[in-house]
Structure formats: structure tokens, C-alpha cells
Amino acid sequence: MPKSILNVTIALIASVLLAPSGAAAFEIITAEDIQKNIITRDMLIRTADNFIILYDASGSMAEEYKAGVQKLDAELQILRQQNSILPELGYMAGLYAFTPFKAYYEIQPYERVAFQRAIDQLPSTETAGNFAGQPTPLAEGLAALDPILGKLSGKTAVFVFSDGTYTYNRVTKRRPMDEIKPLADKYNVCFYLVSSATTPKAQRLLDDMAAINECSRVIPFSALYQNPVWGLGALFIVKSTVTVQTVTDKRVVGVEVRDINFAWDQKAIKPGDHENLKQVAEFLQSNPQAYAVLAGFTDASGDPEYNLNLSRMRAQSAKNFILEQSRIDPDRVILHWYGATNFIADNNTEEGRFQNRRVEVAIGFME
């Protein structure tokens, strides 16, 4: 595994770790390093078979995102960061700008170096010229996905960079909502709306687009910018059963937290887990550079779509509890949800099903 992936995985403490059954509820992990032979390809579980990125280079992306940084350049930075830590797990991948629609990496097997070269060809504020005032043909970009998705098998994650502004499809006069729903109905696809929206109307559009199915969601720019580990759950997760080994030098690289388990078909936090989550909240409050990643799961019982929603609600319940106990930015508590996947115990026993009904909590540190 490339060193860059190893470093980020270390920072995240392997993203979703299972605390051993006898472990303390909350344990600070100190180490000079984590043994490199622990972080292997075998740890990674691919959560999508394909991914497509729609890049927005419209005029509204000329607006300032941060002091001295325009949205367009922040968008490019996010793509470069995410690509630098994405393992090569056999994805089919595509990179397209939709302003106007153009392929920069036509659907093909993902290869990090080649994909980076494609990212480097995307318009930036230096190369796009005077792009301010150019329209945002989001509806046309979504419509252009249909034949691309039709060539793919398995599950596809589509990342759409958008500030929630758009023009109608010039041919069909359809809006983005008119274009995205048939795609969700027709294909096994999840949409990740990477939002730089600045108005309630624009944010509502992205929220409505994300509501077309249970696996789609809005990801705020602020959660991704200079924080590349945020988006990893859409494409892969890390096996819960891997144990982290450390050596002697005392350097905090993360925090191990016991899983939060749930009664059957329930999302409420059990009283026995209150203290566990309170300590997470206190740690985040005391360490401004720390963030938590919550990953929700269910057992194998029931309908897959229902379980996906239930795992989301479980992760949200844990986040709500943490936020109630602290005064931290909500973006520092990051949610992923996977339904009935990544089992850690036997679904044929009640005890095993109980262990699988869980929210895993990992603490990482921003560089």
C-alpha cells in the first residue's frame, strides 16, 4: 500500500476499528508508529464498484470560498487530496466536467497516477480564463450520465460538485431533479452532492436531490476541504477485526472507542453507552484538531433498504448525543452508514446479531 494511504489510515486509526471485548470504553492510543505490515490491502472492503465525478467549472464557482481561495480551486484541491489516498481496489472510474460536458477520464479501470493527470487537466482559475458568468448546466450533466451508467455493472458512486445553482436542460427543459430521479430508479447508484451552496434555496435543491434514495447524501465543502479522510466511506471501509499494534514512544495518533450497540430495530442510545459517548464529546471539546467518524451497521435481518436507513439513524443518534454533550462544530462528527454489511459476528446467534447492530466510533486528527 502506498505510504500516503498508510499515513491517512493511521491518522484515522484504520477508519473503523473494533475494540477488543475486554478493552476499556475509551482508550487513548499512543505510538511512534503503527507497524506497516498491519495496514494491508486485505483490510479494505470496497463499498462501491465504480465511481464517477462531475466537476463544476461554471461561473458561480468563481465566488470566494475562503479568503484568497475561489470555489473552483478549492474543488480542485479536494479532488487531489481524495485521489492521493484512494487505494486501487479494482474500481471503474470516470471524471467529467459538465460546464459543458467533457470527459477528462473516460470510464475505465481506476489508476491513481493516470487519474491525477486527468485532474490536472481540469479548469482552474488560472486556466479557465474569464469563466465568471458562465451558466451551470447541471441538468444536462446529469442527463449525460445515463449512457455512462448503462455500461457499468454493480454499485456506482457519483460525486457531483455543485453550489445548488443551475440552468434548465436546453433541449428537454428539465430541471436537475427531473434528471436525477430516473437515474436512481434505473441504476444501482448513490449520489454524493459535494455542496458549496450559499443560499437556502440552493441548499434545498441539493437536499432534495440527496433524498431520491437512502444511500445518497449531501457532503459540505467544509467537511472535505483540507480533510481528505472524510469521503473515504463512500468507496471503501476498513475491516473491523483488524487489531492495531503500537510501539513505545508516546505520541497520540488516535483514540479507541468501544462500539455502540443497539436493540433489535432500535436507534436509541442505551444508557450503558452514555458514558462512552460523553468521553468522546469531552475529548473532542478538549482537542480542537480531533474529529470523530461514526459508522452505522445493522445485522442481516430485514430489508436491505430499510437496514440502510436504520444504520443511518443509529449513526445520527450517536452524533446527536455527542453534540448535546459538547460545543463543537457538527462537521467534526462525520457520519457513514452501511446497513447490513461488514459483519463482525455470527448472524445466526442473538449475541452475534447484537454485536453487528452497532455504530463504530473512530477518532482522527486533522493534519
URLINZI-V269672 format. One record per pair of residues at least 12 apart in sequence whose C-alpha atoms are under 10 Angstrom apart, sorted by the first residue. I is the first residue (numbers start at 1). J is the second residue. Records with the same first field share a line. If there is no record, write none. Layout:
I: J + J
This chain:
1: 36 + 37 + 39 + 40 + 41 + 87 + 88
2: 40 + 84 + 85 + 86 + 87 + 88
3: 36 + 85
4: 84 + 85 + 86 + 87
5: 39 + 83 + 84 + 85 + 86 + 87 + 229
6: 34 + 36 + 38 + 39 + 40 + 85 + 87
7: 33 + 34 + 36 + 39 + 85
8: 84 + 85 + 227 + 228 + 229 + 364 + 365 + 366 + 367
9: 39 + 85 + 229 + 238 + 364
10: 33 + 34 + 35 + 36 + 39 + 244 + 253 + 254 + 364 + 365
11: 229 + 252 + 253 + 254 + 363 + 364 + 365 + 366 + 367
12: 229 + 230 + 253 + 254 + 255 + 290 + 291 + 292 + 293 + 362 + 363 + 364 + 365 + 366
13: 29 + 34 + 238 + 244 + 253 + 254 + 255 + 256 + 362 + 363 + 364 + 365
14: 38 + 39 + 43 + 44 + 237 + 238 + 239 + 240 + 242 + 243 + 244 + 254 + 362 + 363 + 364
15: 229 + 230 + 232 + 233 + 236 + 237 + 238 + 239 + 240 + 292 + 293 + 294 + 295 + 360 + 361 + 362 + 363 + 364
16: 233 + 237 + 238 + 239 + 240 + 241 + 242 + 256 + 257 + 259 + 293 + 294 + 295 + 359 + 360 + 361 + 362 + 363
17: 238 + 239 + 240 + 241 + 242 + 243 + 244 + 255 + 256 + 257 + 258 + 259 + 360 + 361 + 362 + 363
18: 239 + 240 + 241 + 242 + 243 + 244 + 256 + 257 + 258 + 259 + 344 + 360 + 361 + 362
19: 240 + 241 + 242 + 243 + 244 + 256 + 257 + 258 + 259 + 360 + 361
20: 241 + 243 + 256 + 257 + 258 + 259
21: 258 + 259
22: 258
23: 256 + 257 + 258
24: 256 + 257 + 258 + 276
25: 256 + 257 + 258 + 259 + 260 + 273 + 275 + 276 + 277 + 279 + 280
26: 255 + 256 + 257 + 258 + 275 + 276 + 277 + 278 + 279 + 280 + 283
27: 254 + 255 + 256 + 257 + 258 + 279
28: 251 + 252 + 253 + 254 + 255 + 256 + 257 + 283 + 363
29: 244 + 245 + 246 + 250 + 251 + 252 + 253 + 254 + 255 + 256
30: 246 + 247 + 248 + 249 + 250 + 251 + 252 + 253 + 254 + 255
31: 245 + 246 + 247 + 248 + 249 + 250 + 251 + 252 + 253 + 254
32: 246 + 247 + 248 + 249 + 250 + 251 + 252 + 253
33: 245 + 246 + 247 + 248 + 249 + 250 + 251 + 252 + 253
34: 244 + 245 + 246 + 247 + 253
35: 244 + 245 + 246 + 247
36: 245
37: 245
38: 242 + 243 + 244 + 245
39: 238 + 242 + 243 + 244
40: 238
41: 87 + 88 + 89 + 238
42: 238 + 239 + 242
43: 236 + 237 + 238 + 239 + 240 + 241 + 242
44: 87 + 89 + 235 + 236 + 237 + 238 + 239 + 240
45: 89 + 233 + 235 + 236 + 237 + 238 + 239 + 341 + 342
46: 87 + 88 + 89 + 90 + 91 + 233 + 234 + 235 + 236 + 237 + 238
47: 155 + 156 + 157 + 232 + 233 + 234 + 235 + 236 + 237 + 338 + 341 + 342
48: 89 + 90 + 91 + 92 + 154 + 155 + 156 + 157 + 188 + 189 + 190 + 233 + 234 + 235 + 236
49: 89 + 90 + 91 + 92 + 93 + 152 + 153 + 154 + 155 + 156 + 157 + 235 + 236
50: 90 + 91 + 92 + 93 + 94 + 107 + 108 + 109 + 110 + 149 + 152 + 153 + 154 + 155 + 156 + 157 + 158 + 189 + 235
51: 91 + 92 + 93 + 94 + 95 + 107 + 110 + 149 + 152 + 155 + 156 + 157 + 158 + 159 + 189 + 190 + 191 + 234 + 235
52: 92 + 93 + 94 + 95 + 96 + 105 + 106 + 107 + 145 + 148 + 149 + 156 + 157 + 158 + 159 + 160 + 191
53: 79 + 93 + 94 + 95 + 96 + 97 + 98 + 105 + 157 + 158 + 159 + 160 + 161 + 191 + 192
54: 94 + 95 + 96 + 97 + 98 + 99 + 101 + 102 + 103 + 138 + 141 + 142 + 145 + 158 + 159 + 160 + 161 + 162 + 193 + 194
55: 72 + 75 + 76 + 79 + 95 + 96 + 97 + 98 + 99 + 100 + 101 + 102 + 104 + 119 + 122 + 123 + 138 + 141 + 159 + 160 + 161 + 162 + 194
56: 71 + 72 + 75 + 76 + 96 + 97 + 98 + 99 + 100 + 101 + 122 + 123 + 136 + 137 + 138 + 141 + 160 + 161 + 162 + 163
57: 71 + 72 + 73 + 75 + 97 + 98 + 99 + 100 + 122 + 123 + 124 + 125 + 128 + 131 + 132 + 134 + 135 + 136 + 161 + 162
58: 72 + 97 + 98 + 99 + 100 + 123 + 128 + 131 + 132 + 133 + 134 + 135 + 136 + 137 + 138 + 162 + 163 + 165 + 166
59: 72 + 99 + 130 + 131 + 132 + 133 + 134 + 135 + 136
60: 72 + 131 + 132 + 133 + 134 + 135 + 136 + 162 + 163 + 164 + 165 + 166 + 196 + 197
61: 73 + 74 + 75 + 124 + 125 + 131 + 132 + 133 + 134 + 136 + 161 + 162 + 163 + 196
62: 124 + 125 + 130 + 131 + 132 + 133 + 134
63: 132
65: 196 + 198 + 221 + 222
66: 222
69: 125
70: 124 + 125
71: 124 + 125 + 162 + 163 + 196 + 221
72: 122 + 123 + 124 + 125 + 128 + 161
73: 123 + 124 + 125 + 126
74: 124 + 196 + 221 + 222 + 224 + 225 + 226
75: 124 + 161 + 162 + 194 + 196 + 221 + 224 + 225
76: 119 + 120 + 122 + 123 + 124 + 225
77: 119 + 224 + 225 + 226 + 228
78: 221 + 224 + 225 + 226 + 227 + 228 + 231
79: 116 + 119 + 120 + 224 + 225 + 228
80: 115 + 116 + 119 + 120 + 228
81: 224 + 225 + 226 + 227 + 228 + 229
82: 224 + 225 + 226 + 227 + 228 + 229 + 230 + 231 + 232
83: 111 + 112 + 113 + 115 + 116 + 119 + 228
84: 112 + 113 + 115 + 116 + 228
85: 112 + 228 + 229 + 232
86: 110 + 111 + 112 + 228 + 229 + 231 + 232 + 235 + 236
87: 110 + 111 + 112 + 232 + 235 + 236
88: 109 + 110 + 111 + 112
89: 109 + 110 + 111 + 235 + 236
90: 109 + 110 + 111
91: 107 + 108 + 109 + 110 + 111 + 156 + 235
92: 106 + 107 + 108 + 109 + 110 + 111 + 152 + 153 + 156
93: 105 + 106 + 107 + 108 + 109 + 110 + 111 + 115 + 152 + 156 + 157 + 158
94: 106 + 107 + 108 + 109 + 110 + 115 + 118 + 148 + 158
95: 107 + 115 + 118 + 119 + 122 + 158 + 159
96: 118 + 119 + 122 + 141 + 144 + 145 + 160
97: 122 + 123 + 141 + 160 + 161
98: 136 + 137 + 138 + 139 + 140 + 141 + 142 + 144 + 160 + 161
99: 134 + 135 + 136 + 137 + 138 + 140 + 141
100: 134 + 135 + 136 + 137 + 138 + 140 + 141
101: 137 + 138 + 140 + 141 + 142 + 144 + 145
102: 122 + 141 + 144
103: 118 + 122
104: 117 + 118 + 119 + 120 + 121 + 122
105: 117 + 118 + 119 + 121
106: 118 + 148
107: 148 + 149 + 151 + 152
135: 165 + 166 + 167 + 168
136: 162 + 163 + 164 + 165 + 166 + 167 + 168 + 169
137: 165 + 166 + 167 + 168 + 169 + 170 + 175 + 176
138: 160 + 161 + 162 + 164 + 165 + 166 + 167 + 168 + 169 + 175 + 176 + 177 + 179
139: 166 + 167 + 168 + 169 + 170 + 172 + 173 + 174 + 175 + 176 + 177 + 178 + 179 + 180
140: 166 + 167 + 168 + 169 + 170 + 171 + 172 + 173 + 174 + 175 + 176 + 179
141: 160 + 169 + 176 + 179 + 180
142: 158 + 160 + 169 + 175 + 176 + 177 + 178 + 179 + 180 + 181 + 183
143: 169 + 172 + 174 + 175 + 176 + 178 + 179 + 180 + 182 + 183
144: 179
145: 158 + 179 + 180 + 183
146: 179 + 180 + 182 + 183 + 186 + 187
149: 183 + 186 + 187 + 188 + 189
150: 183 + 186 + 187
152: 187 + 188
153: 187 + 188
154: 187 + 188 + 189
155: 187 + 188 + 189 + 190
156: 187 + 188 + 189 + 190 + 191 + 234 + 235
157: 188 + 189 + 190 + 191 + 192 + 215 + 216 + 234 + 235
158: 189 + 190 + 191 + 192 + 193 + 216 + 234
159: 190 + 191 + 192 + 193 + 194 + 216 + 217 + 218 + 219 + 234
160: 191 + 192 + 193 + 194 + 195 + 206 + 218 + 219
161: 192 + 193 + 194 + 195 + 196 + 219 + 220 + 221
162: 193 + 194 + 195 + 196 + 197 + 202 + 203 + 206 + 221
163: 193 + 194 + 195 + 196 + 197 + 198 + 199 + 202 + 203 + 205 + 206 + 220 + 221
164: 176 + 193 + 194 + 195 + 196 + 197 + 198 + 199 + 200 + 201 + 202 + 203 + 204 + 205 + 206 + 207 + 209
165: 196 + 197 + 198 + 199 + 201 + 202 + 203 + 205 + 206
166: 202 + 205
176: 205 + 206 + 209
177: 205 + 206 + 208 + 209 + 210 + 212
178: 209
179: 209
180: 209 + 210 + 212
181: 209 + 210 + 211 + 212 + 213
182: 212
183: 212
184: 212 + 213 + 216
185: 212 + 213
189: 213 + 215 + 216
190: 210 + 212 + 213 + 214 + 215 + 216 + 217 + 234
191: 209 + 210 + 211 + 212 + 213 + 214 + 215 + 216 + 217 + 218 + 234
192: 206 + 209 + 210 + 215 + 216 + 217 + 218 + 219 + 220 + 231 + 234
193: 206 + 207 + 209 + 210 + 216 + 217 + 218 + 219 + 220 + 221
194: 206 + 217 + 218 + 219 + 220 + 221 + 222 + 223 + 224 + 231
195: 207 + 218 + 219 + 220 + 221 + 222 + 223 + 224
196: 219 + 220 + 221 + 222
197: 220 + 221
203: 218 + 220
206: 218 + 219
213: 305 + 309
214: 305 + 306 + 307 + 308 + 309 + 310 + 312 + 337
215: 234 + 305 + 308 + 309 + 312 + 336 + 337 + 338 + 339
216: 234
217: 336
219: 231 + 331 + 334
220: 331
222: 331 + 332
223: 330 + 331 + 332 + 333 + 334
224: 331
226: 366 + 367
227: 365 + 366 + 367
228: 366 + 367
229: 293 + 364 + 365 + 366
230: 291 + 292 + 293 + 331 + 332 + 333 + 334 + 335 + 336
231: 334 + 335 + 336
232: 336
233: 293 + 295 + 335 + 336 + 337 + 338
234: 336 + 337 + 338
237: 295 + 336 + 338 + 342
238: 342
239: 342 + 343 + 344
240: 342 + 343 + 344 + 360
241: 342 + 343 + 344 + 345
244: 256
252: 364 + 365
253: 363 + 364 + 365
254: 290 + 291 + 292 + 362 + 363 + 364 + 365
255: 280 + 283 + 290 + 292 + 361 + 362 + 363 + 364 + 365
256: 280 + 360 + 361 + 362 + 363 + 364
257: 276 + 277 + 279 + 280 + 360 + 361 + 362 + 363
258: 273 + 276 + 277 + 359 + 360 + 361 + 362
259: 273 + 276 + 277 + 294 + 295 + 296 + 355 + 356 + 357 + 358 + 359 + 360 + 361 + 362
260: 272 + 273 + 274 + 276 + 277 + 294 + 296 + 314 + 315 + 318 + 355 + 357 + 358 + 359 + 360 + 361
261: 273 + 296 + 297 + 298 + 314 + 353 + 354 + 355 + 356 + 357 + 358 + 359 + 360
262: 297 + 298 + 314 + 353 + 354 + 355 + 356 + 357 + 358 + 359
263: 353 + 354 + 355 + 357 + 358
264: 298 + 299 + 301 + 350 + 353 + 354 + 357
265: 298 + 299 + 301 + 302 + 306 + 307 + 310 + 311 + 314 + 357
266: 298 + 310 + 311 + 313 + 314 + 357
267: 310 + 311 + 312 + 313 + 314 + 315 + 316 + 317 + 318 + 357 + 358
268: 313 + 314 + 316 + 317 + 318 + 321
269: 314 + 315 + 317 + 318 + 321
273: 318
274: 318 + 321 + 322
276: 322
277: 318 + 319 + 321 + 322 + 323 + 325 + 361
278: 321 + 322 + 323 + 324 + 325 + 326
279: 322 + 325
280: 292 + 322 + 325 + 326 + 361 + 362 + 363
281: 319 + 321 + 322 + 323 + 324 + 325 + 326 + 327 + 328 + 333
282: 322 + 325 + 326 + 327 + 328
283: 326 + 363
284: 322 + 323 + 326 + 327 + 328 + 329 + 332 + 333 + 363
285: 323 + 325 + 326 + 327 + 328 + 329
286: 326 + 328
287: 365
288: 328 + 329 + 332 + 365 + 366
289: 332 + 364 + 365 + 366 + 367
290: 332 + 333 + 363 + 364 + 365 + 366 + 367
291: 328 + 329 + 330 + 331 + 332 + 333 + 334 + 362 + 363 + 364 + 365 + 366
292: 319 + 322 + 331 + 332 + 333 + 334 + 335 + 361 + 362 + 363 + 364 + 365
293: 315 + 319 + 332 + 333 + 334 + 335 + 336 + 359 + 360 + 361 + 362 + 363 + 364
294: 312 + 314 + 315 + 316 + 318 + 319 + 333 + 334 + 335 + 336 + 337 + 358 + 359 + 360 + 361 + 362 + 363
295: 311 + 312 + 314 + 315 + 316 + 318 + 334 + 335 + 336 + 337 + 338 + 339 + 358 + 359 + 360 + 361 + 362
296: 308 + 309 + 310 + 311 + 312 + 313 + 314 + 315 + 316 + 317 + 318 + 335 + 336 + 337 + 338 + 339 + 340 + 341 + 356 + 357 + 358 + 359 + 360 + 361
297: 309 + 310 + 311 + 312 + 313 + 314 + 315 + 336 + 337 + 338 + 339 + 340 + 341 + 342 + 343 + 355 + 356 + 357 + 358 + 359 + 360
298: 310 + 311 + 312 + 314 + 337 + 338 + 339 + 340 + 341 + 342 + 343 + 353 + 354 + 355 + 356 + 357 + 358 + 359
299: 311 + 339 + 340 + 341 + 342 + 343 + 344 + 345 + 346 + 347 + 348 + 350 + 352 + 353 + 354 + 355 + 356 + 357 + 358
300: 339 + 340 + 341 + 343 + 346 + 347 + 348 + 353 + 356 + 357
301: 340 + 347 + 348 + 353
302: 340
303: 339 + 340
304: 338 + 339 + 340 + 341
305: 339 + 340
306: 339 + 340
307: 337 + 338 + 339 + 340 + 341
308: 337 + 338 + 339 + 340 + 341
309: 337 + 338 + 339
310: 337 + 338 + 339 + 340 + 357
311: 336 + 337 + 338 + 339 + 340 + 357 + 358 + 359
312: 335 + 336 + 337 + 338 + 339 + 359
313: 335 + 337
314: 335 + 337 + 357 + 358 + 359
315: 334 + 335 + 336 + 337 + 358 + 359 + 360 + 361
316: 333 + 334 + 335 + 336 + 337 + 359
317: 359
318: 333 + 335 + 359 + 360 + 361
319: 332 + 333 + 334 + 335
320: 333
332: 363 + 364
333: 361 + 362 + 363
334: 361 + 362
335: 359 + 361
336: 359 + 360
337: 359
339: 356 + 357 + 358
340: 356 + 357
341: 356
342: 356
343: 355 + 356 + 357 + 358
344: 356 + 357 + 358
345: 357
